[in-house]
Amino acid sequence: MVAQQRSKISVIGTGYLGATHAACMAELGFEVLGLDVDTVKIDSLSSGRVPFYEPGLEEVLSRNLANGRLRFTTDYREVAEFADVHFICVGTPQRADSNAADLTYVNAAIDALAPLLDRPAVVIGKSTVPVGTAAVAAARIADLAPAGAQVELGWSPEFLREGFGVEDTLRPNRIVIGAAPGSQRVEAAMREVSRQQIEQGIPFLVTDLQTAELVKVSANAFLATKISFINAMAEVSEVAGADVIKLAKALSYDDRIGGKFLGPGLGFGGGCLPKDIRAFMARADELGVEPALSFLREVDAINQRRRARTIDIARGLIGGSFAGRTVAVLGAAFKPNSDDIRDSPALDVASTISSLGAAVTVYDPEALENARRAHPDLGYAHSMLEAVRDAEVVLLLTEWAEFRDADPDELAKMVRERKIVDGRNALDPEHWRARGWTYRALGRP
């Protein structure tokens, strides 16, 4: 298909997923209109500012605003008139009253868009949703859209890693599209949108709607299980006197297991894995197959125990009590190369230690402002050296390169006591011990 005949694309929801998807679709040569009901977010994106930290995204955004392929709006009618393919990229947070996913934003997007669709169009969901959501959404669209059956719904889960969102959108490791039986437009639309990736040999899988919905939550459940497995081995290693890092390395040589996501430490957080495995369990319960996912309760519990164990190690290093002590925490984001603090293990640990009477100072290269808004009770520093000043114990809780490469001699000049808890197993224990530091880490002697 020649460029002039390409479908026009809308992206509904301009949070992390939506803003990244909109900018990258424009980068692939499509005309894209992004929509959000948050005018502050739209104003920021329209002026070329990404309202969160994601390496490389601001350059892609600015380039495609300048060349005219990308723009933003708050008007659903404009979106309906403009686009042939509509991507739903709104959030599905955990509900306040249960572990289930909150579909408020998905339902609101469909209810606002569908009544305006008076010509053939395709709606593609990318939000992570409980299995069965797409079928209900398809029926809702058919009921509300003036074009009726000429509007088809598909579901194409996203697999973005924060910190690598641009790369993962432009060059994903697979593309999955779910469509209802007899659907004609959905697969054709996704093949057009994904043509460049397909030509590069990236796998393109067509499934039913339910299978597509399960792919993302199944992947996250598997990754969470692998992380919690090695952290369970860390618990055993600590008691047995073994070294979980060497254990993980030995396991990684088995190509049935591999080394990815086999890094023991403080555990996972963020806006995906924790809420997705809880929502998966809740949906299994609704479907009457709760025992099939009961193991995920222990996966979640192991992950939470790592936070408590980190606190216990730090408390032991300073004599058994945090009351009146000075503590430095390096890291606030749930992972490096992100400013996302949702369910951040680092901030959870920092806040708990503060509640136990310590004066806690936090430093993070990108997440300070988000952390300050969420936890105004904590102290904050604008550099690593400032954060560790007079600290009686230092906790490394997000493995930014700045922290991995820290000079123990430089930090020693600032701290009151040379004691460090490596919550991410990011440092060389022998190097730090040789420089006079008392070094402790999860799962290591």
N, C-alpha and C positions, 0 to 999 in steps of 0.2 A: 504493500500500500504506500502510495506516495505521501510525502510529508503533509501536503495541503489537505489530504483527505483524512488525516488522523483524527481519531476521536478526541474530543475535549474532555478534560478530567476535572472533577471537583473532589476535594478532600474535606470531609466534615469532621471537625475537631482538630485543633492545632496545638495539642500538647506535644509531648515528646514524639510519639508515633506519627501524629498527623503532620506536624511541621516538617519532620524529616522526610516523610513520604511525599508531601507536596513539593518540597524543594528538589528532591531527587527525580520525581516524575518530570519536572520541568527540565532538569539536567539531561534527561533522556530525550528531550526534544518535544514534549507535549505542552500544549497550552493548559495551564492549571489555575484553578480558582479555589483558594482555601477559605473555609468558613469556620467561624467560631462565634458564640454568643458573648464571649468576653471581649469587650471593646479595647481594653488595655492590651490584651494579647495581640489583637489584630493590628492595633496602632504600632506596636513594637515590631511585629514581623513586617509590616508594610514599610517601615523605615529601615529595614535591613538588620534589626537587632533580634537575636535569638534569646528568648527569655529564660534560657537554661544553658548549661554548659555541655556542649557536644563538639568534640574536635572536628574541624573542617566544615561544619554545617553552615556557619555564618558566611563563609566564602561562597558556598553553593547558593545560598539564599540571595546574597547581594548580586551575584552574577546573573541570576535568572530574573530578579526584579528589574535589573538594568536592561536586559535584552527583551523584556516585555512578555516573556512566557509565563510569568508567575505574578499573581496578585491575590489580594485577600479582601473578604467582605464579611458583613454580619447579616446579609440579606438572603434568606432561603429562596426567594423568588428569583433573584439574580442567578443563583446557582442552578436552579431547575431549568431556566431558560438557556444557560450557557453550556452545560455539560451533557455528554452522552453516557459517561461512566462516572458513577458517584461512589467514592470510597468512604465508608464509615470508620473513623479512627478515634472514636471517643473512649474515655476511660471506663473501666468496669471495676471500681474499687470494692473492697470487702464491705458488706453491709454492717451498719453499726450494731444491729441486734442479733447477728449470727455470723457464721463463717461463709455464708453464701455470697455470690457475686451480686453487686448492685447494678441492675440493668436500667436504671433510671435514664442515663444519658443515651444509651442505645435506643430505648423506646421513644425518647423525646426527639431524637434525630429522625427516626422513621416517621413519627407522627407529624413532624414539621415539613419533611421533604415530600412524602408520598402524595399528599393531596395536590401538589403542584406539578406532578409528572403527567403531562397531557400528551406525550409522544413517546415512541419507543426509547427505552433506556435500560441500563444495567446498573444495579446497586450491588456493590461488593463490600461485605463486612470484613474488616481486618481486626476489630477488637477481639480480645480473648473473652469468650463467652461459654457458659455451660452448654453441654451437648443438648440439642433440642431447641435452642434459641432461634436458629436460622429458619427452621420450618415454621415457627410461630411468626417470625418477622416476615417471611414470604407471604403468608396468608394475610397478614395485616396490610402489606403493601398492595396486594391484589384487591383488597377491599377498599382501600383509600385512594388509590391512584386512578385518575380519570382514564388513563391509557390501559388500565386493567392488565390483562395477560401479556401485553406488549412490554411491560416492565418486569424484568426478571432479576431475581436475587441469587447471588453466589456468596461463598465465604472463603476467604483466602487468608489464613493466619499469618501473622508477622513473626519473624524470628530474630528481631534486633537485639544486639548486645549493646547496652549503654557504653559509650566510649568508642564504639565501632559502628554506629548507626548508619552513617553515610555509606561506608563500605558494604554493610550487610544489605542495604536497600539496592544499591547499584549492582552488586555482585553477590546475591544470596547463594547459600549452599543448596537450596532447593526452593521451588515454587509449587505450592499446593493450592488447588482451586476446587472447592466443592460446589456441586450444582444439583438441582432437582432433576429427577428423571424427565426426559423429553425437552430439557432446556436447550435452546439453540444459541442464544445470544451470549450467555455467560462465558462459556469456554472460548468462543471467538473473540470476545472483548479482552479476556485475560491473555490470550495468545498475542493479540495486537500490542497490548500494554507491555508484555514481557518479551517482545520479539528479539530485542538485542541480547537479552540474557539467554534465551533459547538458542540463538545462533552461536553463543559462546559455549554451548554444551551443558548449561545448567539444567539439571533435571526438572521436568515440568510434569506434575502428577495431577490427574483429574480424578476426583472421588465424588462420593455422595456428600451431602451437606453434613451429616453426622460425623463421618470420618474426618472431614476437614476440621470440624470443631474440636475433635479429640486430639488431633496431632499436636497442637501447641501445649495443651495442658498435660498430655502424656509426656512430651519432651521435658517440660519443666519438672514434672514429678520424678522422672528418671534422673535428671541432673541433681535435684534436691536430694534424692536417695543416695546418689554416689557421694555427694559432699558429706552427708550425715554418716554414711558408712565409714569413711576414713576418719571422721571425727569420733565415731564410736571406737574405732581402733586406737585413737589417741587416748581415750579414757582408759582402755585396757593397758596401753603402753605405759602410761604414767604410773599405774599401780605395779606393773610387772617389771619396771625398770628398763623398758625397751625404748627404741627411738622410732617414732612414727614416720619421720621423714625418710629414714632408710627403708622402713617397711613399705611406704608408698612407692619409693623408687623401685624396689624389688617387684612389687605388684605391677608396675607400669610396663615392665618388659613383656608381660603376657598380653599379646595383641587382642585377646578377648576382653581384656580389662582396659588397657591403655592408661595414659597418665593424665589426660585432661579431666578437670574437676576432681582430681584426687589430691588436692592441696589441703592438708589439715590446718585448722586454725579456729578463728572466732566464729565462722559459719556464715551463712547467707542472709541477706536482707534485701532491701529494695522494694520496688512496686510490683514485682512479678512473682517470683518464686514463692514467698510466704503466702500471699493472698490467693495465688492460683492453686496451690496444693490444698488449701483449706476449702476453697470453692469446689474443687474436684471431689473432695470427701463429702461435702454437703450435697452435691448433685448425685453422687452414688447412693447416698442415703435416700434421697427422693425417688430414685429409680428402683429401690429395693435391693441394691447390690452393695450395701455398705461394707460387708466383710471383705470384699475384693480390694478395697483401698484402706483397710484398717491399719496396715503397716505405715501409712503416711502419718498417722498420729505420732508414732515413735520417731519418724524422720523429723517432724516438727519439734518434738520434745528434745531430741538429741541436739538439734540446732540451738534451742533456747538454753540448754545446759552449758553450752560452751561459753555463753556470756557470764553465767554465774561462776564458772570455773576460772575465768580470767580475773574476775573480781577477787576470788579467793586467793589466787596466786599473788596478786598485787598486795592484798591485805597482809598476807604472810610475810612478804618482803619488808614491810614497815612495822612489824611488831604486833600485828593482830588487830589493829584498830585504825580507821581512817580519821577519827575525830581530831581536828586541829592540824591535820597533815596537808602537805602541798603536793598536788598530783598534776602531771602534765599528760595530756592525751593528744597524740598525733593521729589525726584523722577524724572526720565527721561524716563524709559521704559514705554510703554503704559499700562503695567500691571505688578504685582509682579511676581517673579520667571521666569523672562525673561529679555534678553538684547535687545529686539526688540523695536526700536524707530519709526517704521513706523507709520505715522499719530498719533504720541503720543500727547495726550491732554496736558500732563505735559510740554513737550518741546514747544508746541505751546503757552501755557500761559507764560512760562519763556521768550521766544523770544519776544513776544509782549510787556511784561513789560519792557524788556531791550530796545526795540525800543522807549518806552515812557520816557526814560531817567534814569532808575534805574540801579544801579550796582547789577547785579543778579549773585548769586553763587548757583550752582546746585550740589547736591550729589545724587548718586544712587549706590546701592551695586554692580550692574553688568553692567550697561549700559553706564558708563562714557565715555569709548573710542568711542563707536558709537556716543554718543551725541556730543563729542568734534569734531569729524570729520564732523558731519552735521551742528553744530552750534558753530564754533570757536569764535564767538563774545561773547559768554557767559563765565562767570567764573566758575571754577570747583573746588571742594574740595574732599579730599579722606576720609573724615569721616563726620558724621552728625554734630558733635560738631564744626568741622572746618567750615562747611558750614554756620552755624547759627551765627558765630562770628560777633558781632556788627550789627546784622540784626534788622531792624525796624519793619519788619513783616516777619513771616515764613509761607510758603505755603506747606502743605502736599498734594502732587498731585499723588503719586503712593503708594498704601497701602502695602508696604513691612512690614513684621513682625517687623523689626528693628524700623520702624517709629511708628507702632501701640503700641509698648512696650516702647516707649521713656519716659524717666523720666522728667517731666516738671521742676523739681527743678534743674536738671543738665543743661538743656537747658537754664534755666533762668540765670545761671551764665555767659553764653556766649553772649546772645542777648543784644541789646541796649534797646529794648522795648518788653514787654511780650505780643505780639499780634500774633495770629495764625489763619490762614484760613484752615479749614479741608475740602479739596476738595473731600475727599472720605468718609466722615462720619465714619472715622475709629477710632476716639478717644472718650473718655468719657467726654462730655462737663463739667459735674459737677466737675469731678476730676481736670481738667485743670483750671477751674475758681476758684476752692478752693485754688489752688496754685498761684493765683494772675494773671492769664493770661486772656486777652480779647480774647474770643473764638468765632469764626464765622464759620458757615457751610452752605452749600447749602440746602435750604428748611427747616431750623430750626429757631426758634425764637432767 
